[in-house]
Amino acid sequence: MSRSSSELQTRHLSLEEFSELVATVYQGPLESPPWKSFLEALRLQLGFSYATLILRRAAPARPSISINAGPTSTEAIELYDNHFYALDPFMNMPRGKVFVASELLGERSWFGSEFFRGFLEPIHLRDVMGADLGPLHDGDDCSLRVTRADAEPPFTEEDKAFLGLLLPHVQQAVLLCSQMDQIEIERRLLAGTVDRMQLGTVTLDETGAILSINLEAKAILDERDGIQLSGGVLRAHYPEEQAQLNGLVQAALGGKEPKTPKLVETVSITRPSGRNKLSVLVRPVPAGEWSDAWHRPKVAIFLRDPDRKAQGTGDVLRQLFGLTRAEAALAVQLANGLTLDEAAESLDIRRNTARAQLRSIFSKMGVTRQTELVRLVLNSIVQLV
């Protein structure tokens, strides 16, 4: 019998039960809070009082980030984060090696330590077993800890060996979770930037079915003016434009450019209301070598309404170019396509006042014509705010 099989039998777990426990490790990144199921299963199946996964250690003026299984109180966590983290005997341990506190310090030193007497003994805990899993990034360590109460048997060599079997799985799962979280943060950042640029986006899967619609695209489609959502697909109002749109989508789904040079990747959508045409861009979504094995976005459709007005950019213009509040408000109106007279009327100021403000804006922004002002505003970072 192999060593690992013997250890599993010692812990009274069959291979099937061990497999189920490991499955909860890899399910952990998909849970909220992560790894709660794994820690609870570990605690119950092996008779631990608590099981804790520390994703970020406490530091001065910075609390830890941990997931706990067991009757943990907020007060105990705050007590650890505010004081006892500095007395933790597991700081800077060799990575991947399981330690038991009473063995590490010796029973006399352990049971006489301030960490034990002040933190563990009041909640009737006897010993701590754990290991550092290694850094996710430079300077960061993740740790797995389990505890036993004073009325329970002490940790054994079999306990240590069993926890050691789990460590590589936990470390790999935490690393995957860290990478997934970083990707999600970047996705939210980019999605928020696209929304602030008032760019509508619709993604399609490999069958052409819609996967996602952002807020700007939803606002455009809800107007049902030239293009709308019908039966789960995008429908242009006019048949010839619908044919063009279908051709672009099918070409993108096939991963190649349309044969008709005039179409390239764009189509203008005429609006029955008579407002300016919508601009539509269709692109295949770049993917990795193995990405087509999964259900994923295959096509991105971008929609732009030229009548959408810039919002909330005045404060940014003031900071960028040193404009006054009134000057920034006028610059925003001009960037939105209004003439000077229209902007003055919109802001309820006299035309002479607007002209004086415009001269000041020209001086501060280093331009001499209104078209240059508009181009400078639209090409600045104001659209990202």
C-alpha positions as CSV (number, residue, x, y, z in Angstrom):
1,M,0.0,0.0,0.0
2,S,1.4,3.5,-0.9
3,R,2.1,6.0,1.8
4,S,-0.7,8.3,0.6
5,S,-3.3,5.5,0.7
6,S,-2.2,4.6,4.2
7,E,-2.5,8.2,5.3
8,L,-6.0,8.4,3.9
9,Q,-7.0,5.3,5.8
10,T,-5.5,6.6,9.0
11,R,-7.7,9.7,8.7
12,H,-10.7,7.4,8.0
13,L,-11.2,8.9,4.5
14,S,-11.7,6.7,1.5
15,L,-10.2,7.8,-1.9
16,E,-13.6,8.9,-3.0
17,E,-14.0,11.1,0.1
18,F,-10.5,12.5,-0.4
19,S,-11.4,13.2,-4.0
20,E,-14.5,15.1,-3.0
21,L,-12.5,17.1,-0.5
22,V,-10.0,18.1,-3.1
23,A,-12.9,19.0,-5.5
24,T,-14.1,21.6,-2.9
25,V,-10.6,23.1,-3.0
26,Y,-10.9,23.8,-6.8
27,Q,-14.6,24.9,-6.4
28,G,-13.3,27.5,-3.8
29,P,-12.5,30.3,-6.3
30,L,-16.1,30.2,-7.6
31,E,-17.7,30.6,-4.1
32,S,-18.4,33.7,-2.0
33,P,-16.6,33.7,0.4
34,P,-14.1,31.6,-1.4
35,W,-13.1,28.2,0.0
36,K,-15.8,28.2,2.6
37,S,-17.1,24.8,1.6
38,F,-13.6,23.3,1.6
39,L,-12.7,24.7,5.0
40,E,-16.0,23.5,6.5
41,A,-15.5,20.0,5.0
42,L,-11.9,19.9,6.3
43,R,-13.0,20.9,9.8
44,L,-15.8,18.4,10.0
45,Q,-14.2,15.4,8.4
46,L,-10.9,15.7,10.4
47,G,-12.3,16.8,13.7
48,F,-10.8,20.3,13.8
49,S,-12.4,23.1,15.9
50,Y,-11.5,25.8,13.3
51,A,-10.1,25.8,9.8
52,T,-8.8,29.1,8.4
53,L,-7.3,30.2,5.1
54,I,-5.3,33.4,5.4
55,L,-5.1,35.2,2.1
56,R,-3.4,38.3,3.5
57,R,-1.6,38.6,6.8
58,A,-2.4,41.3,9.2
59,A,0.1,44.2,9.5
60,P,0.2,47.5,11.4
61,A,-2.9,49.5,10.4
62,R,-3.9,46.7,8.0
63,P,-6.3,43.8,8.9
64,S,-5.9,40.3,7.6
65,I,-8.0,38.8,4.9
66,S,-9.1,35.4,5.9
67,I,-11.9,32.8,5.4
68,N,-12.9,30.9,8.5
69,A,-14.9,27.8,9.3
70,G,-16.1,27.2,12.8
71,P,-17.8,29.4,15.4
72,T,-15.6,32.4,14.8
73,S,-16.5,35.8,16.3
74,T,-15.9,39.2,14.8
75,E,-14.3,40.1,18.2
76,A,-11.8,37.3,18.0
77,I,-10.7,38.3,14.4
78,E,-10.3,41.9,15.4
79,L,-8.3,40.9,18.5
80,Y,-5.9,38.9,16.3
81,D,-5.6,41.7,13.7
82,N,-5.0,44.4,16.3
83,H,-2.5,42.7,18.5
84,F,-1.9,38.9,18.4
85,Y,-0.8,38.7,14.8
86,A,2.5,40.1,15.9
87,L,2.9,37.2,18.3
88,D,1.9,34.5,15.8
89,P,4.5,31.7,15.9
90,F,3.9,30.8,12.3
91,M,5.4,34.0,10.8
92,N,8.0,33.4,8.2
93,M,7.9,29.6,8.2
94,P,9.5,27.5,5.5
95,R,6.9,27.2,2.7
96,G,5.0,24.0,2.2
97,K,6.1,22.5,5.5
98,V,3.4,21.6,8.1
99,F,4.1,22.7,11.7
100,V,2.4,22.1,15.0
101,A,2.7,25.0,17.4
102,S,3.4,22.9,20.5
103,E,6.1,21.0,18.7
104,L,7.6,24.1,17.1
105,L,8.0,25.9,20.4
106,G,8.0,23.0,22.8
107,E,4.9,22.4,25.0
108,R,6.2,24.4,28.0
109,S,7.0,27.5,25.9
110,W,3.8,27.2,23.8
111,F,1.4,26.9,26.7
112,G,3.2,29.7,28.5
113,S,3.3,32.0,25.5
114,E,1.3,35.2,25.4
115,F,-0.3,34.1,22.1
116,F,-1.7,31.0,23.7
117,R,-2.7,32.4,27.1
118,G,-4.2,35.6,25.7
119,F,-5.7,34.5,22.5
120,L,-6.4,30.7,22.3
121,E,-6.9,29.6,26.0
122,P,-9.9,32.0,26.6
123,I,-11.7,30.3,23.7
124,H,-10.7,26.8,24.8
125,L,-8.3,26.0,22.0
126,R,-5.2,23.8,22.7
127,D,-3.0,23.8,19.6
128,V,-2.6,25.1,16.1
129,M,-1.3,23.3,13.0
130,G,-0.7,25.0,9.7
131,A,1.7,25.8,6.8
132,D,2.6,28.7,4.6
133,L,1.6,28.0,1.0
134,G,4.1,30.3,-0.7
135,P,3.7,33.8,-2.2
136,L,1.1,34.6,-4.8
137,H,3.2,37.7,-5.5
138,D,6.4,39.1,-4.2
139,G,6.1,39.6,-0.4
140,D,2.7,38.0,-0.1
141,D,2.1,34.7,1.7
142,C,-1.0,32.6,2.0
143,S,-1.4,30.3,5.0
144,L,-3.7,27.4,6.0
145,R,-4.4,26.9,9.7
146,V,-6.4,24.4,11.7
147,T,-7.0,24.2,15.5
148,R,-8.1,21.7,18.1
149,A,-9.8,22.4,21.3
150,D,-8.4,21.6,24.8
151,A,-10.9,18.7,25.1
152,E,-9.8,17.1,21.8
153,P,-6.8,14.8,21.2
154,P,-3.5,16.4,20.1
155,F,-2.4,16.6,16.5
156,T,-0.7,13.5,15.2
157,E,1.9,12.8,12.6
158,E,-0.9,11.4,10.4
159,D,-2.7,14.8,10.8
160,K,0.4,16.6,9.6
161,A,0.9,14.2,6.7
162,F,-2.7,14.5,5.6
163,L,-2.6,18.3,5.7
164,G,0.6,18.1,3.6
165,L,-1.3,16.1,0.9
166,L,-3.8,19.0,0.6
167,L,-1.3,21.8,0.5
168,P,-0.3,21.6,-3.2
169,H,-4.0,21.6,-4.2
170,V,-4.8,24.6,-2.0
171,Q,-1.8,26.6,-3.3
172,Q,-2.7,25.9,-6.9
173,A,-6.3,26.9,-6.4
174,V,-5.3,30.1,-4.6
175,L,-2.9,31.0,-7.4
176,L,-5.7,30.4,-10.0
177,C,-8.1,32.5,-7.9
178,S,-5.5,35.3,-7.8
179,Q,-5.1,35.3,-11.5
180,M,-8.9,35.2,-12.1
181,D,-9.4,38.1,-9.8
182,Q,-6.7,40.2,-11.6
183,I,-8.4,39.5,-14.9
184,E,-11.8,40.4,-13.5
185,I,-10.4,43.7,-12.1
186,E,-9.0,44.5,-15.5
187,R,-12.2,43.6,-17.2
188,R,-14.2,45.9,-14.9
189,L,-11.8,48.7,-15.5
190,L,-12.0,48.4,-19.2
191,A,-15.7,47.9,-19.2
192,G,-16.1,51.1,-17.1
193,T,-13.9,53.0,-19.5
194,V,-16.0,51.9,-22.5
195,D,-19.2,52.9,-20.7
196,R,-17.8,56.4,-19.9
197,M,-16.8,56.8,-23.5
198,Q,-20.5,56.3,-24.4
199,L,-19.6,53.3,-26.6
200,G,-22.2,50.6,-26.8
201,T,-20.9,47.0,-26.9
202,V,-22.7,43.8,-27.7
203,T,-20.9,40.4,-27.7
204,L,-22.0,37.3,-29.5
205,D,-21.0,33.6,-29.0
206,E,-20.0,31.2,-31.7
207,T,-23.6,30.7,-32.8
208,G,-24.3,34.4,-33.1
209,A,-26.4,34.5,-29.9
210,I,-26.0,37.5,-27.7
211,L,-23.8,37.0,-24.6
212,S,-23.7,40.6,-23.2
213,I,-25.0,44.1,-23.7
214,N,-23.5,47.1,-21.9
215,L,-25.5,50.0,-20.5
216,E,-24.8,52.3,-23.5
217,A,-25.8,49.7,-26.0
218,K,-29.0,48.9,-24.1
219,A,-29.9,52.7,-24.1
220,I,-29.4,52.8,-27.9
221,L,-31.4,49.6,-28.5
222,D,-34.2,50.6,-26.2
223,E,-34.9,53.7,-28.3
224,R,-35.8,51.3,-31.2
225,D,-34.7,54.0,-33.6
226,G,-32.9,52.3,-36.5
227,I,-31.8,49.2,-34.6
228,Q,-33.3,47.2,-31.8
229,L,-33.2,43.9,-30.1
230,S,-35.8,41.5,-31.5
231,G,-36.1,37.8,-30.8
232,G,-32.7,37.8,-29.1
233,V,-30.9,39.2,-32.1
234,L,-30.0,42.7,-33.4
235,R,-32.4,43.9,-36.1
236,A,-31.8,47.0,-38.3
237,H,-34.9,48.9,-39.3
238,Y,-34.1,48.9,-43.0
239,P,-33.6,45.6,-44.9
240,E,-30.5,46.6,-46.8
241,E,-28.8,47.7,-43.6
242,Q,-29.9,44.5,-41.9
243,A,-28.3,42.5,-44.8
244,Q,-25.1,44.5,-44.4
245,L,-25.1,43.9,-40.6
246,N,-25.7,40.2,-41.1
247,G,-22.8,39.9,-43.6
248,L,-20.4,41.6,-41.1
249,V,-21.5,39.3,-38.3
250,Q,-21.2,36.1,-40.4
251,A,-17.7,37.2,-41.6
252,A,-16.6,37.9,-38.0
253,L,-18.0,34.5,-36.9
254,G,-16.0,32.8,-39.6
255,G,-12.9,34.7,-38.5
256,K,-12.3,36.4,-41.8
257,E,-12.9,39.7,-43.4
258,P,-16.0,40.2,-45.7
259,K,-15.3,39.8,-49.4
260,T,-17.1,43.1,-50.3
261,P,-14.5,45.9,-49.8
262,K,-17.2,48.5,-49.3
263,L,-18.4,46.9,-46.1
264,V,-15.1,46.3,-44.4
265,E,-16.2,46.1,-40.8
266,T,-18.7,49.0,-40.4
267,V,-22.2,50.0,-41.3
268,S,-24.2,53.1,-40.8
269,I,-27.7,52.6,-39.4
270,T,-30.3,55.0,-40.6
271,R,-32.8,56.2,-37.9
272,P,-36.4,56.7,-39.0
273,S,-36.6,59.6,-36.6
274,G,-34.3,61.6,-38.8
275,R,-31.6,61.9,-36.2
276,N,-28.0,61.4,-37.2
277,K,-27.1,57.8,-38.3
278,L,-25.7,55.4,-35.8
279,S,-22.2,54.0,-36.4
280,V,-21.8,50.2,-36.1
281,L,-18.4,48.4,-36.0
282,V,-18.2,44.6,-36.1
283,R,-15.0,42.7,-35.0
284,P,-14.0,39.2,-34.3
285,V,-12.9,38.8,-30.7
286,P,-9.2,37.8,-30.4
287,A,-8.6,34.6,-28.6
288,G,-5.9,32.2,-27.5
289,E,-4.9,29.0,-29.2
290,W,-7.2,26.9,-27.0
291,S,-10.0,29.4,-26.5
292,D,-12.4,27.9,-29.0
293,A,-12.7,24.8,-26.8
294,W,-14.9,26.9,-24.5
295,H,-18.1,28.9,-24.8
296,R,-16.8,32.4,-25.2
297,P,-17.4,35.8,-26.9
298,K,-16.7,35.3,-30.6
299,V,-17.8,38.7,-32.0
300,A,-18.0,42.2,-30.6
301,I,-20.4,44.8,-32.0
302,F,-19.7,48.4,-31.2
303,L,-22.4,51.1,-31.5
304,R,-22.0,54.8,-31.3
305,D,-24.7,57.5,-31.2
306,P,-23.2,60.8,-32.5
307,D,-26.0,62.6,-30.7
308,R,-24.9,61.5,-27.3
309,K,-23.6,64.4,-25.3
310,A,-20.6,64.5,-23.1
311,Q,-21.5,64.6,-19.4
312,G,-19.7,65.5,-16.2
313,T,-16.5,66.7,-17.9
314,G,-16.4,70.3,-16.6
315,D,-14.4,69.6,-13.4
316,V,-11.8,67.6,-15.5
317,L,-11.4,70.5,-18.0
318,R,-10.9,72.9,-15.1
319,Q,-8.1,70.7,-13.8
320,L,-6.5,70.0,-17.1
321,F,-6.5,73.5,-18.6
322,G,-7.0,75.8,-15.6
323,L,-10.4,77.0,-16.7
324,T,-13.0,78.6,-14.5
325,R,-16.2,76.8,-13.8
326,A,-18.1,79.0,-16.3
327,E,-15.4,78.5,-18.9
328,A,-15.4,74.8,-18.5
329,A,-19.2,74.7,-18.8
330,L,-19.0,76.6,-22.1
331,A,-16.2,74.3,-23.4
332,V,-18.4,71.3,-22.7
333,Q,-21.3,72.8,-24.7
334,L,-19.0,73.6,-27.6
335,A,-17.5,70.1,-27.5
336,N,-21.0,68.7,-27.7
337,G,-21.5,70.4,-31.1
338,L,-23.3,73.6,-30.1
339,T,-22.5,76.9,-31.8
340,L,-21.4,79.8,-29.6
341,D,-24.9,81.3,-29.7
342,E,-26.5,78.0,-28.9
343,A,-24.1,77.4,-26.0
344,A,-24.8,80.9,-24.6
345,E,-28.5,80.3,-24.8
346,S,-28.2,76.9,-23.1
347,L,-26.1,78.3,-20.3
348,D,-28.4,81.4,-20.0
349,I,-25.6,83.9,-20.5
350,R,-25.2,86.8,-22.9
351,R,-23.4,86.3,-26.2
352,N,-20.8,88.9,-25.3
353,T,-20.1,87.1,-22.1
354,A,-19.7,83.9,-24.0
355,R,-17.3,85.5,-26.5
356,A,-15.2,86.9,-23.6
357,Q,-15.1,83.4,-22.0
358,L,-14.2,81.8,-25.3
359,R,-11.2,84.1,-25.7
360,S,-10.0,83.2,-22.2
361,I,-10.5,79.5,-23.1
362,F,-8.4,79.9,-26.3
363,S,-5.6,81.5,-24.3
364,K,-5.6,78.9,-21.6
365,M,-5.9,75.9,-23.9
366,G,-3.4,77.3,-26.5
367,V,-5.8,77.2,-29.5
368,T,-7.0,79.9,-31.8
369,R,-10.1,78.3,-33.4
370,Q,-13.3,76.7,-32.1
371,T,-12.6,73.5,-34.1
372,E,-9.2,73.2,-32.4
373,L,-10.9,73.6,-29.0
374,V,-13.4,70.8,-29.8
375,R,-10.7,68.5,-31.1
376,L,-8.5,69.1,-28.0
377,V,-11.4,68.4,-25.6
378,L,-12.5,65.2,-27.5
379,N,-9.0,63.9,-27.7
380,S,-8.2,64.5,-24.0
381,I,-9.0,62.2,-21.1
382,V,-12.3,63.8,-20.3
383,Q,-14.1,60.9,-22.0
384,L,-12.6,58.5,-19.5
385,V,-14.0,60.2,-16.4
